[in-house]
Amino acid sequence: MKTKVALIFGGKSVEHEVSVISGIQAFMNMDTDRYDVIPVYMTKSNEMYVGDDIGKIESYKDIDALIKRSERVIMIGTGGQVKLVRFPAKRFGKNPEYEIDVAFPVVHGTNVEDGAFQGYLKTIGIPFVGCDVTASAVGMDKFIMKSILKDAGVPVLDARQYTLSDYAETDTLLNDVEKVFGYPVIVKPVNLGSSVGIAVAKDRAELSNAIDDAFKYATKVLVEHAITRLREINCSVLGDENEAEASECEEPMHTEDILSYEDKYVSNAKGSGQKGMASVARKIPAEIPDERREEVRELAVRSFKALGCNGVSRIDFMIDEESDKLYFNEINTIPGSLSFYLWEPLGVPYKELLTRMVELALKRNRTEKNLTFTFDTNILNSASFGGNKGGKM
């Protein structure tokens, strides 16, 4: 019997469109001999839809029309099974139900990649592909992530985090950045990906503009020193916190100080069909010495395990060419295109990569079934609200 997989993409995120491309790529490459795959589109309001055209990229040229000819569903857990059921249910006639064994979220960004959606899936009781709630949340929070990786011996740049209360005193914030870092600096929303809201500032005016822009997307902003002579080297990791392996390394090409959203997606849209991140200008393998390649791959695996990741992630590193030092930059716990293009050079085709990700999800589910999550007690038999004391002693 085939495993039933709900492959979910979209969602309430500034990276919504990127997720649609990544999700449909994955849907088209799943092993249909092993899996019955249901593509599930999440709107920007997080409403789920299924239908004959949900898995076709050309349908997303007119999303309103796509939704009208598709069926809205919700995910429910009942009797030890999880189903996608029509919502709202018809009063008369059939209400189709779709049983699923595994959820496969291919989602990017805040609200969907940051542990929020993973928590929903865990509460429903469905095994799901990729990082768990904690790893997803930590992987999205650049400031917390740096603290964990420092403890694991992974080199990271020092950074400052600023909140909305700091933003209310903008001059004080700008003065602090100038005192701590000087220029240039890089400004980032603390929990976004795809280079959204990220900018390099070389003077106070640029810093002020970068801060304003970053706070449009997040309530916390990260500032760190910007490496002047920068090379970016990326590496994907596949596995879990116990066993993991690294992919080939890549060097993405970009037109500005950082790899922008336009570099990643917009400038590669023409003629690239639905290739997504696979269409970004890049060198694979990266033109780096063998010793540096192995250093990158070892640090990628160490970072992946330290953060408790699962499935496929992409680790982005920075090389300061003035000092020749290597630094961890960020992790993408659900990377664009699932970084399949970094595994193909090592003889792992996309179909096999997806299969191994599903197997890792099922492995984690089997492990968690052996854990104890309930404790039998008779405390409710003796509970009383006659006094003013609580039940905690």
WOHU-V9245 format. One record per backbone hydrogen bond with DSSP energy under -1.0 kcal/mol. NH is the residue of the N-H (numbers start at 0). CO is the residue of the C=O. If there is no record, write none. Layout:
[[NH:CO] [NH:CO]]
//
This chain:
[[2:33] [4:35] [5:101] [6:37] [7:103] [8:39] [10:41] [12:10] [15:12] [18:14] [19:15] [20:16] [21:17] [22:18] [23:19] [24:20] [25:21] [26:22] [27:23] [31:29] [33:30] [34:30] [35:2] [37:4] [39:6] [40:48] [41:8] [42:46] [45:42] [48:40] [49:70] [53:50] [55:52] [58:55] [59:56] [60:57] [61:58] [65:61] [66:62] [67:63] [68:64] [69:66] [70:49] [72:47] [73:84] [75:82] [77:80] [80:77] [82:75] [83:97] [84:73] [85:95] [86:71] [97:83] [99:81] [100:3] [101:3] [102:126] [103:5] [105:7] [111:108] [112:108] [118:114] [119:115] [120:116] [121:117] [122:118] [123:119] [124:120] [125:120] [128:102] [135:131] [136:132] [137:133] [138:134] [139:135] [140:136] [141:189] [144:140] [145:141] [146:142] [147:143] [148:144] [149:145] [150:146] [151:147] [152:149] [153:148] [159:222] [161:220] [166:162] [167:163] [168:165] [172:168] [173:169] [174:170] [175:171] [176:172] [177:173] [178:174] [179:175] [180:176] [181:176] [184:200] [185:223] [186:198] [187:221] [189:219] [195:192] [197:194] [198:186] [200:184] [206:202] [207:203] [208:204] [209:205] [210:206] [211:207] [212:208] [213:209] [214:210] [215:212] [216:213] [220:161] [221:187] [222:159] [223:185] [225:183] [230:318] [232:316] [233:249] [234:314] [236:312] [237:244] [238:310] [239:242] [244:237] [246:235] [247:341] [249:233] [250:282] [252:280] [263:259] [264:260] [266:261] [268:265] [271:268] [274:271] [277:274] [278:275] [279:276] [282:250] [285:248] [287:285] [292:288] [293:289] [294:290] [295:291] [296:292] [297:293] [298:294] [299:295] [300:296] [301:297] [302:298] [303:299] [304:300] [305:301] [306:302] [307:304] [308:303] [310:238] [312:236] [313:331] [314:234] [315:329] [316:232] [317:326] [318:230] [319:324] [320:228] [323:319] [326:317] [327:154] [328:315] [329:315] [331:313] [337:334] [338:335] [339:336] [341:338] [342:339] [343:339] [345:342] [346:343] [347:342] [352:348] [353:349] [354:350] [355:351] [356:352] [357:353] [358:354] [359:355] [360:356] [361:357] [362:358] [363:359] [364:360] [365:361] [366:362] [367:363] [368:364] [369:366] [370:367] [380:377]]
//
